[in-house]
Amino acid sequence: MTKNYQQEVLKIYSMLRDKEEKALQLRRAEIEEKVPEIIGIENQIAKLSLDMSLNIIKRKDNLEKYINNTKEKITDLRVRKSELLVSYGYPLNYLEFNYKCTKCKDTGFIGTKKCKCFKYNLNKILYNNSELGCVLKKDNFSNFNFNFFSPQKSPQEPKSPRKNMEEIVSKCWSFIDNFQFTEENLLFYGSSGTGKSFLSNCIAKELLDKGYMVVYRTAVDLITDLKQIRFNSDIDLEDLLINCDLLIIDDLGTEPLSEFSKSEFFNLLNRKLLKRKKMIISTNFRIEELLKTYSERVSSRLFGNFTLHKFFGDDVRVKLNFKG
């Protein structure tokens, strides 16, 4: 799956280079028609450069003096070319190959390492080809409405659902605004339909729009991915889950519970925490249920390395359905 996405990214770079190559040919044809002297100068520069390379190979007599003289001629020609371009109203780089990314020259790689823009392009493809692409058109802060949460406080809780949500949303905005610098992880827990998944998606939308790589998985899908990694050695999928900027795990507790799933979930948690890669986990479980269901190793990381936010109140989805 991820290999196919990476091939799509490489196609983007190929199309960028092809498009610029054609644009450059058109610009050269325009200059050749309007200011042919500039093309003549470029040809002289190319000839001098080729002659210099050949004479270096042949070890021409007085080579150092010859190289210095040739470089001076080339510099003078380049100055003349720039003067002509400017005098006719063209930018200095009009006859140069203009890259979208000057660091990798629209290849996606600097040497053998992926350029920062590679991650940005991969992120766009993953976003557009995932369920998030459609979901986030609806699940975003523009559609967030505190009026769906009751202002009435129940005897069981210290504050009203609306007040509670206002405080959680404020802390989520702080998480978004400080994302580059924080090492915080978020654990949303509470009854079904109280806004956990919706708020996770709101955060995802904001961070995706900022260019961060966000990966969303239900707990069930995550275990399927971990099986693919373990038994089929899918290193690209492993890299995606471990090194994405934010991994959202939705509905923890709905996955099939086995020794394998518990062990691999712990390993994933531990590796991401060690690499300081951030996570948001949502669950319908209460704290007591999490402690009972997962090992002490898992629960200690959930409660020790995550900021816990309890969601409570009426089922918002029921209200939305009645409203529709």
VMD Tcl script that draws the C-alpha trace (Angstrom):
set ca {
  {0.00 0.00 0.00}
  {2.59 2.58 1.10}
  {4.87 1.58 -1.80}
  {2.10 2.52 -4.21}
  {1.73 5.88 -2.49}
  {5.46 6.51 -2.76}
  {5.32 5.71 -6.46}
  {2.59 8.33 -6.75}
  {4.88 10.87 -5.08}
  {7.66 10.09 -7.57}
  {5.16 10.61 -10.39}
  {4.41 14.07 -8.97}
  {8.11 14.96 -9.17}
  {8.38 13.54 -12.69}
  {5.40 15.64 -13.82}
  {6.86 18.74 -12.17}
  {10.15 18.31 -14.04}
  {8.43 17.58 -17.36}
  {6.19 20.63 -16.98}
  {9.14 22.91 -16.21}
  {11.19 21.44 -19.07}
  {8.42 22.33 -21.53}
  {8.01 25.78 -19.98}
  {11.76 26.39 -20.28}
  {11.71 25.40 -23.94}
  {8.93 27.93 -24.56}
  {10.86 30.65 -22.71}
  {13.99 29.92 -24.75}
  {12.00 30.04 -28.00}
  {10.58 33.42 -26.96}
  {14.04 34.83 -26.18}
  {15.48 33.41 -29.39}
  {12.82 35.29 -31.34}
  {12.95 38.58 -29.41}
  {16.58 38.81 -28.22}
  {18.63 36.27 -30.22}
  {21.86 37.77 -28.89}
  {21.15 36.21 -25.49}
  {20.96 32.71 -26.97}
  {24.18 33.45 -28.84}
  {25.86 34.35 -25.55}
  {24.62 31.11 -23.97}
  {26.11 29.16 -26.87}
  {29.46 30.94 -26.41}
  {29.43 30.11 -22.69}
  {28.66 26.45 -23.44}
  {31.49 26.29 -26.03}
  {34.04 27.91 -23.69}
  {33.05 25.53 -20.87}
  {33.39 22.48 -23.12}
  {36.75 23.67 -24.48}
  {38.02 24.27 -20.96}
  {37.02 20.74 -19.87}
  {38.76 19.19 -22.87}
  {41.93 21.23 -22.34}
  {42.05 20.27 -18.68}
  {41.93 16.60 -19.71}
  {44.64 17.18 -22.33}
  {46.74 19.12 -19.79}
  {47.17 22.15 -22.04}
  {50.35 24.23 -21.64}
  {50.05 27.13 -19.18}
  {46.88 25.44 -17.96}
  {46.32 27.61 -14.89}
  {46.58 30.84 -16.88}
  {44.29 29.43 -19.57}
  {41.65 28.39 -16.98}
  {41.68 31.81 -15.31}
  {41.34 33.62 -18.66}
  {38.50 31.36 -19.76}
  {36.65 31.81 -16.47}
  {36.93 35.58 -16.84}
  {35.46 35.40 -20.36}
  {32.60 33.24 -19.11}
  {31.93 35.67 -16.25}
  {31.87 38.63 -18.65}
  {29.44 36.78 -20.92}
  {27.15 35.93 -18.00}
  {27.13 39.57 -16.91}
  {26.26 40.64 -20.45}
  {23.49 38.05 -20.62}
  {22.01 39.30 -17.31}
  {22.15 42.92 -18.49}
  {20.30 42.04 -21.68}
  {17.60 40.07 -19.85}
  {16.94 42.92 -17.43}
  {16.98 45.59 -20.16}
  {14.25 43.70 -22.02}
  {12.16 43.27 -18.87}
  {12.92 39.62 -18.08}
  {13.92 38.22 -14.67}
  {17.52 37.04 -14.30}
  {16.47 33.37 -13.96}
  {14.19 33.42 -17.01}
  {16.36 30.93 -18.89}
  {17.08 28.72 -15.89}
  {15.30 25.55 -14.77}
  {12.99 26.73 -11.97}
  {12.49 24.03 -9.34}
  {9.61 23.95 -6.89}
  {12.11 22.65 -4.33}
  {15.65 23.91 -4.82}
  {17.00 21.54 -2.15}
  {16.23 18.29 -3.99}
  {15.70 19.82 -7.46}
  {12.27 18.18 -7.65}
  {13.54 14.64 -7.22}
  {12.36 14.10 -3.64}
  {15.85 13.08 -2.51}
  {18.97 14.82 -1.28}
  {21.55 12.14 -1.91}
  {19.93 9.00 -0.53}
  {17.79 10.82 2.05}
  {14.21 11.89 1.42}
  {13.75 15.63 1.18}
  {11.31 17.40 3.48}
  {9.05 18.08 0.48}
  {8.75 14.30 -0.11}
  {6.94 13.93 3.20}
  {4.70 16.89 2.32}
  {3.70 15.34 -1.03}
  {3.24 11.89 0.50}
  {1.07 13.45 3.17}
  {-1.21 15.03 0.54}
  {-1.62 11.70 -1.27}
  {-2.32 9.77 1.95}
  {-4.82 12.44 2.97}
  {-6.65 12.44 -0.38}
  {-6.71 8.65 -0.63}
  {-7.80 7.93 2.94}
  {-11.13 8.04 4.70}
  {-9.96 11.25 6.34}
  {-10.15 13.10 3.02}
  {-13.95 12.87 3.07}
  {-14.52 12.79 6.83}
  {-12.65 16.03 7.51}
  {-14.89 18.01 5.17}
  {-17.50 17.57 7.91}
  {-15.44 16.88 11.03}
  {-13.56 20.13 11.56}
  {-13.58 23.10 13.92}
  {-15.70 25.14 11.49}
  {-18.56 22.75 12.23}
  {-17.86 22.41 15.95}
  {-20.81 23.62 18.03}
  {-20.70 23.85 21.82}
  {-24.49 24.11 21.89}
  {-24.72 20.35 21.35}
  {-23.26 19.90 24.84}
  {-25.51 20.43 27.83}
  {-24.86 23.42 30.11}
  {-26.47 21.49 32.96}
  {-24.13 19.89 35.51}
  {-24.99 16.40 36.74}
  {-24.34 15.30 40.34}
  {-21.80 12.73 39.11}
  {-19.48 15.25 37.40}
  {-17.63 18.35 38.68}
  {-18.75 20.52 35.73}
  {-21.26 20.60 32.89}
  {-20.55 18.76 29.61}
  {-20.36 22.12 27.81}
  {-17.88 23.61 30.27}
  {-15.84 20.41 30.12}
  {-15.77 20.50 26.32}
  {-14.79 24.19 26.26}
  {-11.78 23.37 28.45}
  {-10.79 20.33 26.36}
  {-11.05 22.27 23.08}
  {-8.91 25.07 24.53}
  {-6.23 22.53 25.48}
  {-6.47 20.92 22.04}
  {-5.80 24.28 20.37}
  {-2.75 24.64 22.58}
  {-1.65 21.17 21.45}
  {-2.07 22.24 17.80}
  {-0.36 25.61 18.18}
  {2.63 24.11 20.02}
  {2.73 20.86 18.05}
  {6.27 21.36 16.78}
  {7.65 21.82 20.29}
  {5.44 19.71 22.56}
  {6.00 16.06 23.46}
  {2.42 15.74 24.70}
  {0.13 12.84 23.76}
  {-3.63 12.88 24.26}
  {-5.95 10.17 25.59}
  {-9.66 10.84 25.08}
  {-11.89 8.53 27.13}
  {-15.57 8.42 27.98}
  {-18.92 7.19 26.80}
  {-19.84 6.76 23.13}
  {-21.00 9.77 21.13}
  {-19.53 12.47 23.37}
  {-17.21 13.97 20.74}
  {-13.94 12.06 21.07}
  {-13.57 10.99 17.43}
  {-14.94 14.28 16.15}
  {-12.41 16.29 18.12}
  {-9.57 13.95 17.03}
  {-10.57 14.63 13.43}
  {-10.68 18.38 14.07}
  {-7.09 18.24 15.33}
  {-6.08 16.08 12.35}
  {-7.52 18.63 9.90}
  {-5.61 21.53 11.46}
  {-2.30 19.66 11.49}
  {-2.71 18.27 7.98}
  {-3.34 21.79 6.71}
  {-0.09 22.85 8.38}
  {1.79 20.14 6.44}
  {2.25 17.57 9.20}
  {1.86 13.89 8.43}
  {-1.17 12.54 10.27}
  {-2.15 8.86 10.11}
  {-5.57 7.71 11.33}
  {-6.31 4.11 12.30}
  {-9.15 2.45 14.13}
  {-7.84 0.04 16.76}
  {-9.06 -2.83 14.57}
  {-7.21 -1.52 11.49}
  {-4.10 -0.91 13.57}
  {-3.88 -4.55 14.65}
  {-4.33 -5.60 11.01}
  {-1.42 -3.31 10.10}
  {0.74 -4.71 12.90}
  {0.12 -8.23 11.59}
  {1.13 -7.09 8.11}
  {4.33 -5.62 9.53}
  {5.20 -8.66 11.64}
  {4.33 -11.48 9.23}
  {4.95 -9.82 5.83}
  {7.87 -7.57 6.82}
  {6.16 -4.45 5.47}
  {8.87 -1.95 6.38}
  {7.17 0.91 4.52}
  {4.00 0.50 6.57}
  {6.09 0.21 9.72}
  {7.91 3.43 8.85}
  {4.59 5.18 8.24}
  {3.11 4.20 11.61}
  {6.27 4.84 13.63}
  {7.54 8.03 12.01}
  {4.36 9.92 11.13}
  {4.07 13.20 13.01}
  {0.78 12.18 14.62}
  {-0.83 8.75 14.88}
  {-4.54 8.76 15.79}
  {-5.82 5.47 17.20}
  {-9.61 5.50 17.38}
  {-11.84 3.21 19.46}
  {-9.17 1.48 21.50}
  {-10.76 -1.60 23.03}
  {-12.75 -2.65 19.97}
  {-9.81 -4.60 18.52}
  {-9.66 -8.41 18.95}
  {-7.74 -8.90 22.17}
  {-5.03 -11.53 22.06}
  {-1.51 -11.94 23.36}
  {-0.28 -10.86 19.92}
  {-2.39 -7.69 19.77}
  {-1.48 -6.66 23.32}
  {2.22 -7.32 22.77}
  {2.40 -5.54 19.41}
  {0.34 -2.61 20.68}
  {2.77 -2.20 23.58}
  {5.74 -2.33 21.19}
  {4.19 0.34 18.98}
  {3.42 2.59 21.95}
  {6.89 2.16 23.36}
  {8.71 2.83 20.09}
  {6.72 5.96 19.36}
  {7.26 7.29 22.87}
  {11.00 6.65 22.63}
  {11.13 8.49 19.28}
  {8.92 11.28 20.71}
  {6.35 10.83 17.93}
  {2.97 12.07 19.08}
  {-0.30 10.14 19.41}
  {-3.98 10.68 20.11}
  {-5.90 7.67 21.41}
  {-9.66 7.58 21.94}
  {-11.58 4.90 23.79}
  {-15.06 4.27 25.17}
  {-13.47 2.44 28.11}
  {-13.42 3.88 31.59}
  {-10.08 4.10 33.39}
  {-10.93 0.98 35.39}
  {-11.69 -0.96 32.19}
  {-8.39 0.08 30.61}
  {-6.51 -1.11 33.69}
  {-8.38 -4.42 33.65}
  {-8.05 -5.00 29.88}
  {-4.44 -4.05 29.17}
  {-1.19 -5.07 30.80}
  {0.50 -2.94 33.42}
  {3.17 -2.06 30.82}
  {0.53 -0.65 28.45}
  {-1.58 1.12 31.09}
  {1.48 2.70 32.73}
  {2.41 4.28 29.40}
  {-1.13 5.39 28.67}
  {-1.51 7.06 32.06}
  {2.11 8.19 32.44}
  {2.80 9.56 28.96}
  {-0.62 10.83 27.85}
  {-2.70 13.80 28.96}
  {-6.09 12.34 29.91}
  {-9.33 14.07 28.94}
  {-12.63 12.65 30.11}
  {-15.65 13.15 27.83}
  {-19.15 12.88 29.25}
  {-22.72 13.94 28.61}
  {-25.49 12.95 26.21}
  {-24.83 11.17 22.91}
  {-24.21 14.07 20.48}
  {-24.74 11.82 17.46}
  {-28.31 11.14 18.59}
  {-28.95 14.89 18.82}
  {-27.48 15.40 15.35}
  {-29.69 12.68 13.91}
  {-32.79 14.22 15.46}
  {-31.68 17.63 14.15}
  {-31.28 16.20 10.61}
}
mol new
graphics top color blue
foreach p $ca { graphics top sphere $p radius 0.5 }
foreach p [lrange $ca 0 end-1] q [lrange $ca 1 end] { graphics top cylinder $p $q radius 0.2 }
display resetview
